Amino acid sequence: MSLFTNLYISFFPVSIIFLNSANAARFGVRNNCPYTVWAAAVPGGGRRLNQGEMWALDVPAGTNRGRIWARTSCQFDASWADRCNQVIRCTADIVGQCPDELKIDGGCNGACRVFKTNEYCCNSSGSCGPTNYSRFFKDRCPDAYSYPRDDASSTFTCPGGTNYKVVFCP
C-alpha cells in the first residue's frame, strides 16, 4: 500500500529533511504550469519539465536532507535567499514591488547577492535571522524560503517509505 502526500510548493526551494529510515521515498514532481519549468533537486539533479510532464525522483534510503525547486528560463535559483524573478505559486508582484536597491532588469535580487554581508548571507556559524528584505518577501509569499536559515516555516519533514507529489502551479 502506497501513501501519497501532496506538497504544493512555490517556485521557491523547499528544504526537505528525511527521517532516517530503511525505506526510500519517491517524489513525483509535476509541472502544471502553462510554460516550461526546470525542476531541480539535491540529491537527484534536475530536468526540464514541459507543461503536464512529471519526473519521478527516487530518494535513496538513508538520505537525511534534500531540496526541490523550480526555475524558469533556467537562469538562476529563484529563492529569495538568492534572488527571484517569476513566481509560480506566490501571486504577489515581487518584481513590481521590489525595493529599489534590489531591482535588476526583469527581476529582484536577494539582499545577500547585493550587499554580500553576513547579515544577509548567513555565512558564519552563528545565528542568522530574518531581515527587512527577507520580511518583505515573506510577507508576500509566506510559504517560500526567504533567507538561508528560514527553516522553521519553510522546511518540511518527510518520513521514509512515503511517496510525495510536488506540483508546480497546482
N, C-alpha and C positions, 0 to 999 in steps of 0.2 A: 504494500500500500504506500503510495507516494503522497507526501504532504506538499502543498504548494502555498507559498506566501507571496502576496503581491507587494512589491516595493515600487511605488510610483515616485520616481525621482525627477529632479530637475536636471537642467543642463549642467549643473554643478556637481562636483565629485561627491560621492557618498563613501565615507570610510566605513569599512566593514570589519568587525572583529569576529572571527570564527572561534567558537568554543573548541578546545582541543577534543577531538573525537576520532574514533576509529572509522567513521563514515565520511565519505566525500560529500560535497554539496554541488548542486548544479544550478547555475543561474541562466535562465532563458532571457536574453537581452533582446528586446523587440523595439523597432523603430516605427512608431505610428505617426511620425511627423510627415507633413507633405513635402519634405525635402530630405536630402541625404544627410546622414549623421555618421560621424566616425566614432564608433564606440571604442573605449579602451578600458583595460583592466590590469591591475597589478595584484597578483600574478595573472598571467593569461594573454598579454599582448593586446591586440586590437584588430579591428577590421571595419571596413566600410559597410554600412547598412543603408540600402535604399529604402524608400517607403515600403512598409509592410514586411521587411525582411527580419529574420530572427537569427541570433547567434547563440548556440548552446555552449556555455562556458562551464567546464568542469573544474572544480577546485579540489585538489588532492586532499585526502585525509591528512590531518596534522597541520594544515595551514592555519595560522593563527591570526592573520590580518590581511586585508586587501583593500582595493579601491576600485570603483567602477565609475566612469564618467563618459560624457559625450562631447564632441566638438563639431562645429560646422566649419566649412571652408578649410578644415584641417590646418589651421594656422597656429593655434595655441590652446592650452588648457584654459577653460573658461570659468574656473573657480574664482571667487573674489580674492582668494589667497594669492592668486597670480594676476588675473585681470578678467574682464568679461566683455562680451560684445552682444551677441544674440542670445536670447533665453529660450528655453523650451517649455518649461512649466511655469516659471515665475512670470507673472503677467505685468509686473511693474516695468516702466520705461526707464531702465537703468541708464542707458546711453543718453537719453534726453535729459535726465536729471543728474547726471554725473557731475561731481564737484569740478570746478574749472581746473584745479591743479592736477586732476587725474585724467582729464579728457585726452583722447588720441583720436586720430581720424577714424571715424566709424566705430568707436568703442570707448571703453572706460578701463584704464589701468587699475591695478590694485596698488595700495599705498606702499607695499614692500618694493615693488618694481620702480616706483617713482622716487621714494625717499631713501631706500636702502639702509634703514636703521633697524636695530634690534627691536625697537618698539613695534614696528610693523612686520618685521620678518621672523621674529621669534627664533633667532639664531643661537641664543645661549641656552644652557640647560635650566635656567631659572624660569619662573612663571612668566607667562605671556597672556595678557588678557585682551579683551576687545578694545577697539579704539573708536574714535568718532567716525572714521572711514568705514570700519567693518560694521558698525551700528547702522550707518546709512544703508548699507546693503542688506543687513539682517532685518531691518525694519520693513523692507520691501519684499524680501524673499526669505521668510523665517525658517524654512527647512533646509536652505542651502548652506554649504560650508563656507563661512565668511572670513575666517582668518586661520592661520596654521594650527591653532590649538582649540578650535571650535568643536571639540569632541562631545560636550555634554548634550547638545541639541541636534547634532548632525551626524553622529556615529551610531550605527546600529549593530546589535549582536545577532549573529546567525548561528543557530545550533547546527552541528554537522549532521549529515544524513537527511537534510531537508532540501527541497527544491524551491527555487525562488523565481519570480518573474519580475524583471526590471523593464519598465515600459517608459520610453521617451514619448512625450505628447500623449498621455493616456486618454 
